[in-house]
């Protein structure tokens, strides 16, 4: 591996100690920096502190940031439902970053505590991990990005069948944790949607929280059926997992949208229920989950990201949705092999998230690729 790229390893095994030893055998004895990213299969969630302490003592790297997850990934490889750990060592020194513990609401106090460092280092981009069970997490994402004055967040929400554990130097829970990077870290990022829009945007005419009564003055279900086509409209049981609500992001110059699940249909009263609050006046469109479109969008995003890299890639992070991977791209690590094919053999680690974070919002069914250069 070239000296200019970040060392990384992705190992599986029977227990955390053996996996750590396998990782250490693949990583350099003299790490290039003092920050590492780590993603740990959720079956090892109860061992996170032991894992981090062991790796810290053997590598000398003080700072570790990451999450547990139901799926862990690396360059060209995905692992699910087995004990696994993926680690990437960066070349960042102490002055190049600040790790922060879970922020449970307003991040202002923490940001004030590092104001001098932020100003010296033009720090405005952060890699973050959040608790999907903490109701304030979406608000904290927006608050942190806004208070960074043009800040940009990338990351994802922990996905676990058990303990929802983040890693911010130690095992942590609740809120939003991660690492704020100096401008010197030079992180470039892109978002790939997992759905394709259908029909045209509609305006919510009448609703009650997440239950839509009418769109454009017409019964919501009638509008929905018109957009999805006669075949699906004739058997609405087919739409589960295939059709979603898409909420366009105001002011986006790239037509970004937030995908939300359809959580209920009432044929008698012609109502739709979606997985978000949609007051009257909200714009909404519908989207289809489509493997071919998702592949095309991922390749397009990678090509666009590569075109704007100011220097060769040293390493990458990938935060992608649990609904992607094997469920959308196919088995045998198809999603990560596609990334490697188009990005190149760049060191990469990441995880399958319960929601993806990009800029200042929480997304679903997306992939967020972040490249250090």
C-alpha positions in Angstrom: 0.0 0.0 0.0 1.4 3.4 -1.0 2.6 5.6 1.9 0.2 8.4 0.9 -2.9 6.3 1.6 -4.6 5.6 4.9 -4.0 2.1 6.3 -7.2 0.1 6.8 -8.4 -3.4 7.6 -11.7 -5.3 7.8 -11.7 -8.6 9.8 -14.2 -11.1 11.0 -13.8 -13.8 13.6 -15.2 -15.7 16.6 -14.5 -13.1 19.3 -13.4 -9.5 19.6 -9.9 -10.2 20.8 -9.0 -12.5 17.9 -10.5 -10.0 15.4 -8.4 -7.2 17.0 -5.3 -9.3 16.6 -6.0 -9.9 13.0 -6.6 -6.2 12.5 -3.3 -5.3 14.2 -1.5 -7.8 12.0 -2.7 -5.8 8.9 -2.1 -2.3 10.3 1.3 -0.6 10.6 3.2 -0.7 13.9 3.8 3.1 13.6 0.5 4.7 12.7 0.6 7.9 10.6 -1.6 10.1 12.8 -3.7 10.2 16.0 -7.3 9.6 14.7 -8.9 6.4 13.6 -12.4 5.5 12.3 -13.9 2.3 13.5 -17.1 0.4 12.7 -18.1 -2.6 14.7 -20.8 -5.3 14.1 -23.6 -4.9 16.6 -23.1 -8.4 17.9 -20.0 -6.9 19.6 -21.7 -3.8 20.9 -21.2 -4.9 24.6 -17.4 -5.1 23.9 -16.8 -1.7 22.4 -14.8 -0.3 25.2 -12.6 -3.4 25.4 -12.1 -3.3 21.7 -11.1 0.4 21.6 -8.9 0.1 24.7 -7.1 -2.9 23.2 -6.5 -1.1 19.8 -5.5 2.1 21.6 -2.9 0.4 23.8 -1.4 -1.5 20.9 -1.4 1.3 18.3 -0.8 4.3 20.4 -3.7 6.1 18.6 -5.6 8.0 21.3 -8.7 9.1 19.3 -11.3 6.7 17.9 -14.6 7.6 16.2 -17.3 5.4 14.8 -20.4 3.3 15.5 -21.8 -0.2 15.9 -23.9 -1.4 13.0 -25.9 -4.3 11.6 -23.6 -4.2 8.5 -20.0 -3.1 8.2 -18.2 -2.3 4.9 -14.8 -1.6 3.4 -13.4 -1.3 -0.1 -15.2 -3.9 -2.1 -16.5 -5.8 0.9 -19.7 -6.0 3.0 -20.3 -8.1 6.1 -23.6 -8.8 7.8 -24.7 -10.9 10.8 -21.3 -11.9 11.9 -18.7 -10.5 14.3 -16.7 -7.9 12.3 -14.6 -4.8 12.7 -13.4 -2.3 10.1 -10.7 0.3 11.0 -9.0 3.1 9.0 -6.1 5.1 10.4 -5.8 8.7 9.2 -2.7 10.9 9.1 -4.4 13.7 11.1 -2.5 15.1 14.1 -4.0 16.5 17.3 -4.3 20.0 15.9 -6.3 18.8 12.9 -9.5 17.7 14.7 -11.6 17.7 17.8 -13.6 14.7 18.9 -16.9 15.5 20.6 -19.1 13.3 22.9 -22.9 13.0 22.3 -24.6 16.4 22.0 -28.1 16.0 23.2 -29.7 19.2 22.0 -28.0 22.6 21.4 -24.3 22.3 20.5 -23.6 25.9 21.3 -21.8 25.3 24.6 -19.4 22.8 23.1 -18.7 25.0 20.0 -17.9 27.9 22.3 -15.4 25.8 24.2 -13.3 25.3 21.0 -14.0 28.6 19.4 -10.3 29.6 19.2 -9.3 26.3 17.6 -12.2 26.5 15.1 -11.1 30.0 14.0 -7.4 29.0 13.7 -8.2 25.9 11.6 -11.3 27.0 9.6 -13.1 24.0 11.0 -16.5 23.5 9.5 -17.0 19.9 8.4 -17.7 17.0 10.8 -18.1 13.2 10.6 -21.0 12.3 12.9 -22.9 9.4 14.3 -26.3 9.6 16.0 -28.7 7.7 18.1 -31.9 6.8 16.1 -33.9 6.5 19.3 -33.1 10.0 20.5 -35.9 12.3 19.3 -33.8 15.5 19.2 -31.2 14.0 16.9 -32.5 15.5 13.6 -32.8 18.9 15.3 -29.2 18.6 16.7 -28.0 17.8 13.2 -29.5 21.1 11.9 -28.3 23.1 14.9 -24.7 21.9 14.6 -24.5 22.5 10.9 -26.0 26.0 11.3 -23.9 27.0 14.2 -20.7 26.0 12.4 -21.6 28.9 10.1 -21.9 27.1 6.7 -20.9 23.8 8.3 -21.3 20.5 6.6 -22.0 17.1 8.4 -21.6 13.6 7.0 -22.3 10.3 8.7 -25.2 8.1 9.8 -27.4 6.9 12.6 -26.4 3.7 14.5 -28.1 0.5 13.4 -28.3 -2.2 15.9 -30.6 -5.0 17.1 -29.4 -4.3 20.6 -27.3 -1.6 22.2 -27.2 1.7 20.2 -23.5 2.4 20.7 -21.5 5.3 19.1 -17.8 5.6 19.5 -16.3 9.0 20.5 -13.0 7.9 22.1 -15.2 5.6 24.2 -18.6 3.9 23.9 -21.3 6.5 24.0 -25.0 6.7 23.7 -27.7 9.2 22.8 -27.5 12.4 20.8 -25.0 13.1 18.1 -21.2 12.5 18.5 -18.3 12.6 16.1 -15.2 14.5 15.0 -14.9 18.1 13.8 -12.2 18.4 11.1 -9.8 21.3 10.3 -9.8 22.6 6.8 -6.4 20.9 6.4 -8.2 17.5 6.5 -9.6 18.2 3.0 -12.7 16.1 3.0 -14.8 16.0 -0.1 -18.3 14.4 -0.1 -21.2 13.3 -2.3 -24.8 12.0 -1.8 -26.4 9.2 -3.9 -30.2 8.7 -3.7 -31.6 5.2 -3.7 -35.0 6.1 -5.3 -36.1 7.8 -8.6 -38.8 10.4 -8.6 -42.1 9.7 -10.4 -44.9 12.1 -11.4 -44.8 15.7 -10.5 -44.5 17.6 -7.2 -47.8 18.1 -5.4 -48.8 20.5 -2.7 -50.5 19.2 0.5 -53.9 20.8 0.6 -55.2 19.2 3.8 -53.4 17.0 6.4 -53.3 16.1 10.1 -49.6 15.6 11.1 -48.4 12.8 8.9 -51.9 11.8 7.4 -52.5 13.4 4.0 -56.2 14.0 3.1 -55.8 15.9 -0.1 -53.1 16.9 -2.6 -53.6 19.8 -5.0 -57.2 19.9 -3.8 -57.9 16.3 -4.8 -58.2 13.2 -2.6 -54.6 12.2 -1.6 -55.1 8.5 -2.6 -56.5 9.4 -6.0 -53.4 11.5 -6.8 -51.1 8.8 -5.5 -52.8 6.1 -7.8 -52.5 8.4 -10.8 -48.7 8.8 -10.2 -47.8 5.2 -9.6 -49.6 3.8 -12.6 -52.5 1.4 -13.2 -50.7 -1.8 -12.4 -49.7 -0.8 -8.9 -52.9 1.2 -8.3 -54.9 -2.0 -8.9 -53.1 -3.8 -6.1 -51.9 -1.4 -3.5 -50.3 -4.2 -1.5 -47.5 -4.1 -4.1 -46.4 -0.6 -3.1 -44.8 -1.7 0.2 -41.1 -1.3 -0.1 -41.3 0.0 -3.7 -43.0 3.4 -3.5 -42.1 6.1 -1.1 -42.9 9.8 -0.3 -40.2 12.3 -1.4 -40.1 15.7 0.3 -38.1 18.2 -1.9 -35.6 20.2 0.0 -36.3 24.0 -0.4 -33.5 25.9 -2.1 -31.6 22.8 -3.3 -29.9 23.4 -6.6 -29.5 19.6 -7.2 -33.1 18.6 -6.6 -32.3 16.8 -3.4 -35.2 15.3 -1.5 -35.8 13.4 1.7 -37.3 9.9 1.3 -39.9 8.9 3.8 -41.8 5.6 4.1 -45.5 5.2 3.3 -46.8 3.9 6.6 -50.5 3.6 5.9 -53.2 3.7 3.2 -56.9 4.2 3.9 -58.9 3.3 0.7 -62.2 4.1 2.3 -61.4 7.7 3.1 -58.7 8.0 0.4 -56.0 8.9 2.9 -52.2 8.4 2.9 -49.9 8.3 5.9 -46.2 9.0 5.5 -43.2 8.8 7.9 -42.9 12.5 8.5 -45.0 15.5 9.4 -46.4 17.2 6.3 -48.5 20.3 7.1 -50.7 22.0 4.5 -48.5 23.8 1.9 -45.8 21.2 2.0 -44.5 20.0 -1.4 -44.5 16.3 -1.9 -43.6 13.9 -4.7 -43.6 10.1 -4.9 -40.5 8.0 -5.6 -39.9 4.5 -6.8 -37.1 2.3 -5.4 -35.3 1.0 -8.5 -32.0 -1.0 -8.6 -30.9 0.3 -12.0 -31.5 3.9 -11.2 -29.8 3.5 -7.8 -26.7 2.1 -9.6 -26.7 4.8 -12.2 -27.0 7.5 -9.5 -24.2 6.0 -7.4 -21.8 5.9 -10.4 -22.8 9.5 -11.4 -22.1 10.7 -7.9 -18.7 9.0 -7.7 -17.7 10.4 -11.1 -18.7 13.9 -10.1 -16.9 13.6 -6.8 -13.7 12.3 -8.4 -13.8 15.2 -10.9 -13.6 17.8 -8.1 -10.9 16.1 -5.9 -8.0 18.6 -5.6 -5.5 15.8 -5.0 -5.3 12.0 -5.1 -7.6 10.2 -2.6 -6.0 9.0 0.6 -9.0 7.3 2.2 -12.8 7.3 2.2 -15.8 6.8 4.5 -19.1 5.4 3.3 -22.3 5.7 5.3 -25.1 3.9 3.5 -28.6 2.8 4.3 -29.6 -0.6 5.6 -32.1 -0.7 2.8 -29.4 -0.6 0.2 -26.5 -3.1 0.1 -27.6 -6.6 -0.4 -31.3 -5.6 -0.5 -31.0 -3.2 -3.4 -27.7 -3.9 -5.2 -27.5 -7.7 -4.7 -25.4 -10.2 -2.8 -21.6 -10.7 -2.9 -20.8 -7.1 -1.8 -22.2 -5.6 -5.1 -22.6 -2.1 -3.8 -19.1 -1.8 -2.4 -17.6 -3.5 -5.5 -19.4 -0.9 -7.7 -17.8 1.9 -5.6 -14.3 0.3 -5.9 -14.8 -0.2 -9.6 -15.5 3.5 -10.1 -13.6 5.2 -7.3 -10.5 3.0 -7.6 -8.8 0.9 -4.9 -9.0 3.6 -2.3 -8.9 2.6 1.4 -12.5 2.8 2.6 -14.5 1.8 5.7 -18.1 2.5 6.7 -21.3 1.0 7.8 -25.0 0.4 7.0 -26.9 3.1 8.9 -30.4 3.6 10.2 -30.5 7.0 8.5 -27.8 8.9 6.7 -26.5 12.4 7.4 -25.5 14.9 4.7 -25.0 18.6 5.1 -27.7 19.5 7.7 -30.3 16.8 7.2 -31.2 13.3 7.9 -31.9 11.2 4.8 -33.1 7.6 4.1 -32.2 5.1 1.4 -29.1 7.1 0.4 -25.3 6.6 0.3 -22.9 9.3 1.6 -19.3 8.9 0.3 -16.6 11.1 1.8 -13.1 11.2 0.5 -9.9 12.5 2.2 -7.3 13.9 -0.1 
